[in-house]
């Protein structure tokens, strides 16, 4: 146990079980990784937004691995959430945030703050301040750079876009509030160079540093024999939302009789009925519906490769991390960070159009030795760049660098006494 642990606060809108997407679970991984190394971690998150968006109040688990979780809640979830969204600052929870964040932490690490305090929350609290981008909220009111729910954004037309997406417009975004509040943050952490470039392209030019994303060091133990064990033909696997931005309509028609492989699709979404109708003429395509994490991992481990045809940008493609951790190659659309990761790692193939997609599918089916080599390169890249101890070391290097710039010598001493402890094993 560390004799002088660092004190961390993780500030975020969503945190399990009040979580609607990957960002909440990413925060939980960071909190658990730091706690396991003996550091003191508090998570401060908002429950109003989750309750408003889902109408659900989840059962809170008793065990959170030593993490202290402060779950903010107000009498009016609607007014609390709308107030932050409209004003770009904490409203109902301002007093409690002041109480929690001032004078208590060495590092305040902000994550998805869109509905816990907007950019105004950056001003609150003392300590080194970091912000991790989990999506494009810093540059885009809809978080996605997917204009009008129809196409990639190439030029800002924000009022029309949020109107078409059914979101209330945020007038504070047309002021300099984001820039003013960003001055309180020491570094904005981006998981890829592509994320940095896209933020700059759309007007966010604050100090950004590339920092590895954090993977789960140990995947969940498989609890039972899975359906994947019984699937005898080679197959490609997709897991995620079934909606327009995912681009599955380009993949399904490629699974014709001359391709000796199947396509398994796990997930649900707004376009599921349309995609099922499209797949009626392609018996090699199977919809699995929603699956547990254990089942998803079982299918991933048995797959020939993981497919991601997503048409929109991501700050980091988590599907690549999940695939590489299992030593599985990826077949992905040539967009955003996919190009840099797959080109640098050699752990997969890219496509720009359906002709290239079909060619790559046939190549993978017909050359299993080549696929195995891609998989080895995939895991090697994971072990070098995304293993938990690698990510934590890079994280502390950033904190240490900022501490040196600020002359925080006591904090530097604490950091130097905080070693990493974990390593990855090559999958069999």
KEVEX-805471 format. One record per residue (C-alpha): x, y, z. Coordinates in steps of 0.5 Angstrom, whole numbers, plus 2048, in hexadecimal, padded with zeros to 3 digits. Example, Ala and Ser with C-alpha at 12.3 -4.5 7.8 and 13.67 -1.06 7.14 Angstrom:
REM KEVEX-805471
R, 819, 7F7, 810
R, 81B, 7FE, 80E
***
This chain:
REM KEVEX-805471
R, 800, 800, 800
R, 803, 807, 7FE
R, 805, 80B, 804
R, 803, 812, 801
R, 7FD, 810, 7FC
R, 7FB, 815, 7F7
R, 7F4, 818, 7F7
R, 7F0, 818, 7F1
R, 7E9, 81A, 7EF
R, 7E5, 818, 7E9
R, 7E0, 81C, 7E7
R, 7DB, 81A, 7E2
R, 7D4, 81A, 7E0
R, 7D3, 812, 7E0
R, 7D6, 80D, 7E4
R, 7D3, 805, 7E5
R, 7CE, 803, 7E6
R, 7CC, 80A, 7E4
R, 7CF, 809, 7DD
R, 7CC, 80A, 7D6
R, 7D3, 809, 7D2
R, 7DA, 807, 7D2
R, 7DC, 80D, 7D6
R, 7DA, 80B, 7DC
R, 7DD, 805, 7DC
R, 7E3, 808, 7DA
R, 7E3, 80C, 7E0
R, 7E2, 806, 7E4
R, 7E8, 803, 7E1
R, 7ED, 809, 7E3
R, 7EA, 809, 7EA
R, 7EB, 802, 7EB
R, 7F2, 802, 7E8
R, 7F4, 808, 7ED
R, 7F1, 805, 7F3
R, 7F4, 7FE, 7F2
R, 7FB, 802, 7F2
R, 7F9, 805, 7F9
R, 7F7, 80C, 7F7
R, 7F1, 80F, 7FA
R, 7EB, 810, 7F4
R, 7E5, 813, 7F5
R, 7E0, 813, 7EF
R, 7DB, 819, 7EF
R, 7D5, 818, 7EA
R, 7CE, 81A, 7E8
R, 7C8, 816, 7E9
R, 7C3, 81B, 7E6
R, 7C5, 81A, 7DF
R, 7C5, 813, 7DF
R, 7BE, 812, 7E3
R, 7BB, 818, 7DE
R, 7BE, 814, 7D7
R, 7BC, 80D, 7DA
R, 7B6, 80E, 7DF
R, 7BA, 808, 7E3
R, 7BD, 808, 7EA
R, 7C2, 803, 7EA
R, 7C4, 7FE, 7F0
R, 7CB, 801, 7F3
R, 7D0, 7FB, 7F4
R, 7D3, 7FB, 7FB
R, 7DA, 7FA, 7F8
R, 7DE, 7FF, 7F4
R, 7E5, 7FC, 7F6
R, 7E6, 802, 7FB
R, 7E4, 808, 7F6
R, 7E0, 80D, 7FA
R, 7DA, 80F, 7F5
R, 7D6, 815, 7F6
R, 7D0, 815, 7F2
R, 7CD, 81C, 7F2
R, 7C5, 81C, 7F1
R, 7C0, 822, 7F1
R, 7B9, 822, 7F3
R, 7B7, 824, 7EB
R, 7BB, 820, 7E7
R, 7B8, 824, 7E1
R, 7BA, 82B, 7E3
R, 7C1, 828, 7E6
R, 7C3, 825, 7DF
R, 7C0, 82B, 7DA
R, 7C3, 830, 7DF
R, 7CA, 82D, 7DD
R, 7C9, 82C, 7D6
R, 7C6, 833, 7D5
R, 7CB, 837, 7D9
R, 7D2, 833, 7D8
R, 7D3, 833, 7E0
R, 7D1, 830, 7E6
R, 7CA, 832, 7E9
R, 7C6, 82D, 7EE
R, 7CD, 82A, 7F0
R, 7D2, 830, 7F0
R, 7D2, 830, 7F8
R, 7D3, 829, 7F9
R, 7D9, 829, 7F3
R, 7DC, 82F, 7F7
R, 7DC, 82B, 7FD
R, 7DF, 825, 7FA
R, 7E4, 828, 7F5
R, 7E7, 82D, 7F9
R, 7EE, 82C, 7FD
R, 7ED, 824, 7FD
R, 7F1, 821, 7F7
R, 7F7, 821, 7F4
R, 7F4, 820, 7ED
R, 7ED, 821, 7EA
R, 7EC, 81D, 7E4
R, 7E6, 81F, 7E0
R, 7E2, 81A, 7DB
R, 7DC, 81B, 7D8
R, 7D9, 821, 7DC
R, 7D4, 823, 7D7
R, 7CE, 823, 7DC
R, 7D2, 823, 7E3
R, 7D4, 82A, 7E1
R, 7D6, 82C, 7DA
R, 7DD, 830, 7D9
R, 7DB, 834, 7E0
R, 7DD, 82E, 7E4
R, 7E4, 82F, 7E2
R, 7E5, 835, 7E6
R, 7E3, 831, 7EC
R, 7E8, 82E, 7F1
R, 7EF, 82E, 7F2
R, 7F5, 829, 7F0
R, 7F8, 827, 7E9
R, 7F2, 827, 7E4
R, 7F1, 822, 7DE
R, 7EC, 821, 7DA
R, 7EB, 81B, 7D5
R, 7E7, 81B, 7CF
R, 7E2, 815, 7CE
R, 7DF, 818, 7C8
R, 7DE, 81F, 7C4
R, 7DA, 823, 7CA
R, 7E0, 828, 7CA
R, 7DF, 82A, 7C3
R, 7D8, 827, 7C1
R, 7D1, 828, 7C5
R, 7CF, 821, 7C3
R, 7D5, 81E, 7C5
R, 7D6, 81A, 7BE
R, 7D8, 81F, 7B8
R, 7D2, 81B, 7B5
R, 7CE, 821, 7B2
R, 7C7, 820, 7B2
R, 7C7, 819, 7B3
R, 7C9, 818, 7AC
R, 7D0, 819, 7AA
R, 7D7, 81B, 7AC
R, 7D8, 822, 7AF
R, 7DC, 826, 7AA
R, 7DA, 82D, 7AC
R, 7D7, 830, 7B2
R, 7CF, 831, 7B2
R, 7CD, 82F, 7B9
R, 7C7, 833, 7BA
R, 7C3, 82F, 7B4
R, 7C7, 828, 7B6
R, 7C5, 828, 7BD
R, 7BE, 82A, 7BB
R, 7BE, 824, 7B7
R, 7C0, 820, 7BC
R, 7BB, 822, 7C1
R, 7C0, 825, 7C6
R, 7BF, 82C, 7C9
R, 7C4, 831, 7C6
R, 7C9, 833, 7CB
R, 7CA, 83B, 7CA
R, 7D0, 83B, 7CE
R, 7D4, 837, 7C9
R, 7D4, 83E, 7C4
R, 7D8, 842, 7CA
R, 7DF, 841, 7CC
R, 7DD, 83D, 7D2
R, 7E0, 836, 7D0
R, 7E7, 83A, 7CF
R, 7E6, 83E, 7D6
R, 7E5, 838, 7DA
R, 7EA, 834, 7D6
R, 7EF, 838, 7D9
R, 7EE, 835, 7E0
R, 7F0, 82E, 7DD
R, 7F8, 82C, 7DD
R, 7F7, 827, 7D7
R, 7F2, 824, 7D3
R, 7F3, 81D, 7D2
R, 7F2, 81A, 7CB
R, 7F2, 812, 7C9
R, 7F5, 813, 7C2
R, 7F8, 818, 7BE
R, 7F2, 818, 7B9
R, 7EE, 81A, 7BF
R, 7F2, 820, 7C0
R, 7F2, 822, 7B9
R, 7EB, 821, 7B8
R, 7EA, 826, 7BF
R, 7EE, 82B, 7BC
R, 7EB, 82B, 7B5
R, 7E4, 82C, 7B8
R, 7E7, 832, 7BC
R, 7E9, 82F, 7C3
R, 7F1, 831, 7C4
R, 7F2, 831, 7CB
R, 7F8, 82D, 7CE
R, 7F7, 826, 7CC
R, 7FC, 820, 7CD
R, 7FB, 819, 7CA
R, 7FA, 814, 7D0
R, 7F9, 80C, 7CF
R, 7F2, 80A, 7D1
R, 7F1, 805, 7D7
R, 7EF, 7FE, 7D5
R, 7ED, 7F9, 7DA
R, 7F3, 7F5, 7DC
R, 7EF, 7EE, 7DD
R, 7E9, 7ED, 7D9
R, 7E3, 7EA, 7DD
R, 7E3, 7E2, 7DE
R, 7DF, 7DE, 7DA
R, 7D9, 7DB, 7DE
R, 7D6, 7D6, 7DA
R, 7D7, 7D3, 7D3
R, 7D5, 7D8, 7CE
R, 7D1, 7D7, 7C7
R, 7D8, 7D9, 7C3
R, 7DA, 7D2, 7C5
R, 7D5, 7CF, 7C1
R, 7D6, 7D3, 7BB
R, 7DA, 7CF, 7B6
R, 7DB, 7D4, 7B0
R, 7E0, 7D9, 7B0
R, 7DD, 7E0, 7B1
R, 7DE, 7E7, 7B2
R, 7DB, 7EB, 7B8
R, 7D8, 7F2, 7BA
R, 7D5, 7F4, 7C0
R, 7D2, 7FB, 7C2
R, 7CC, 7FF, 7C0
R, 7C8, 7FE, 7BA
R, 7C7, 805, 7B7
R, 7C9, 809, 7B1
R, 7CF, 80B, 7B3
R, 7D2, 804, 7B4
R, 7D2, 803, 7AC
R, 7D0, 7FC, 7AD
R, 7CC, 7FC, 7A6
R, 7D2, 7FC, 7A3
R, 7D4, 7F6, 7A6
R, 7CE, 7F1, 7A6
R, 7CE, 7F1, 79E
R, 7D5, 7EE, 79D
R, 7D3, 7E8, 7A1
R, 7D1, 7E4, 79A
R, 7D2, 7DD, 799
R, 7D9, 7DD, 796
R, 7DB, 7E0, 79D
R, 7DD, 7DA, 7A1
R, 7DB, 7DD, 7A8
R, 7D6, 7E0, 7AC
R, 7D4, 7E7, 7AF
R, 7D2, 7E7, 7B6
R, 7CF, 7ED, 7B9
R, 7CE, 7EF, 7C0
R, 7CA, 7F5, 7C3
R, 7C4, 7F9, 7C2
R, 7C2, 800, 7BF
R, 7BD, 804, 7BB
R, 7BF, 801, 7B5
R, 7BE, 7FA, 7B7
R, 7B8, 7F8, 7B3
R, 7BB, 7FC, 7AD
R, 7C1, 7F8, 7AD
R, 7BD, 7F1, 7AE
R, 7B9, 7F2, 7A8
R, 7BF, 7F3, 7A4
R, 7C2, 7ED, 7A7
R, 7BC, 7E9, 7A5
R, 7C0, 7E7, 79E
R, 7C7, 7E5, 7A2
R, 7C6, 7DF, 7A6
R, 7CD, 7DF, 7A8
R, 7CB, 7E6, 7AC
R, 7C9, 7E4, 7B3
R, 7C6, 7E9, 7B8
R, 7C8, 7E7, 7BF
R, 7C4, 7ED, 7C3
R, 7C7, 7F0, 7C9
R, 7CC, 7EC, 7CD
R, 7CF, 7EB, 7D3
R, 7D7, 7EE, 7D4
R, 7D9, 7E6, 7D5
R, 7D5, 7E4, 7CE
R, 7D8, 7EA, 7CA
R, 7DF, 7E8, 7CD
R, 7DE, 7E1, 7CB
R, 7DB, 7E3, 7C4
R, 7E1, 7E7, 7C3
R, 7E6, 7E2, 7C5
R, 7E4, 7DD, 7C0
R, 7E3, 7E2, 7BA
R, 7E7, 7E2, 7B4
R, 7E7, 7EA, 7B5
R, 7E4, 7F0, 7B8
R, 7E0, 7F4, 7B3
R, 7DF, 7FC, 7B4
R, 7DB, 7FF, 7AE
R, 7DA, 806, 7B2
R, 7D9, 80C, 7AE
R, 7DA, 811, 7B3
R, 7E0, 813, 7B7
R, 7E2, 811, 7BE
R, 7E7, 814, 7C2
R, 7E9, 80C, 7C4
R, 7E7, 806, 7C0
R, 7E6, 802, 7C7
R, 7E4, 7FC, 7C2
R, 7EB, 7FC, 7C0
R, 7EE, 7FB, 7C7
R, 7E9, 7F6, 7C9
R, 7EB, 7F2, 7C3
R, 7F2, 7F3, 7C3
R, 7F2, 7F1, 7CB
R, 7F0, 7EA, 7C8
R, 7F5, 7EA, 7C3
R, 7EF, 7EB, 7BD
R, 7F0, 7EF, 7B7
R, 7EC, 7F4, 7B5
R, 7E8, 7F6, 7AE
R, 7E6, 7FD, 7AF
R, 7E4, 803, 7AB
R, 7EA, 808, 7A9
R, 7E7, 80E, 7AD
R, 7EA, 812, 7B3
R, 7EF, 80E, 7B8
R, 7EE, 807, 7B4
R, 7F3, 809, 7AF
R, 7F9, 80B, 7B3
R, 7F8, 805, 7B8
R, 7F7, 7FF, 7B3
R, 7FC, 802, 7AF
R, 801, 803, 7B5
R, 800, 7FC, 7B8
R, 7FF, 7F8, 7B2
R, 7F9, 7F5, 7B6
R, 7F3, 7F5, 7B1
R, 7F1, 7F8, 7AA
R, 7ED, 7FE, 7A7
R, 7E8, 7FF, 7A2
R, 7E6, 806, 79F
R, 7E0, 803, 79B
R, 7DC, 7FC, 79A
R, 7E0, 7FA, 795
R, 7E6, 7FA, 799
R, 7E2, 7F7, 79F
R, 7E0, 7F1, 79B
R, 7E8, 7F0, 799
R, 7EA, 7F0, 7A0
R, 7E5, 7EB, 7A2
R, 7E7, 7E6, 79D
R, 7EE, 7E7, 79F
R, 7ED, 7E6, 7A6
R, 7E9, 7E0, 7A5
R, 7ED, 7DD, 7A0
R, 7F4, 7DE, 7A3
R, 7F3, 7DC, 7AB
R, 7FB, 7DC, 7AC
R, 7FB, 7E3, 7AA
R, 7F5, 7E5, 7AF
R, 7F9, 7E1, 7B4
R, 7FF, 7E6, 7B3
R, 7FA, 7EC, 7B3
R, 7F8, 7E9, 7BA
R, 7FF, 7E9, 7BD
R, 800, 7F0, 7BA
R, 7FA, 7F2, 7BE
R, 7FC, 7EF, 7C4
R, 803, 7F2, 7C4
R, 800, 7F9, 7C3
R, 7FB, 7F8, 7C9
R, 801, 7F6, 7CD
R, 805, 7FC, 7CB
R, 801, 801, 7CB
R, 7FA, 800, 7CF
R, 7FC, 7FB, 7D5
R, 7FA, 7FE, 7DB
R, 801, 7FF, 7DE
R, 803, 803, 7D8
R, 7FD, 807, 7D8
R, 7FE, 809, 7DF
R, 805, 80A, 7DE
R, 803, 80F, 7D9
R, 7FE, 812, 7DD
R, 803, 813, 7E3
R, 808, 816, 7DE
R, 803, 81B, 7DC
R, 801, 81D, 7E3
R, 808, 81D, 7E5
R, 80A, 822, 7DF
R, 804, 827, 7E1
R, 807, 827, 7E9
R, 80E, 828, 7E6
R, 80B, 82E, 7E2
R, 807, 831, 7E8
R, 80D, 82F, 7ED
R, 809, 82A, 7F1
R, 80F, 827, 7F4
R, 80B, 823, 7FA
R, 806, 820, 7F4
R, 80C, 81E, 7F0
R, 80F, 81A, 7F6
R, 808, 816, 7F7
R, 808, 815, 7EF
R, 80F, 812, 7EF
R, 80D, 80D, 7F5
R, 807, 80A, 7F1
R, 809, 805, 7ED
R, 805, 800, 7E8
R, 804, 7F9, 7E9
R, 800, 7F6, 7E4
R, 802, 7F2, 7DD
R, 7FF, 7EF, 7D8
R, 7FF, 7E7, 7D6
R, 7FF, 7E6, 7CE
R, 7F9, 7E2, 7CD
R, 7F9, 7DA, 7CB
***
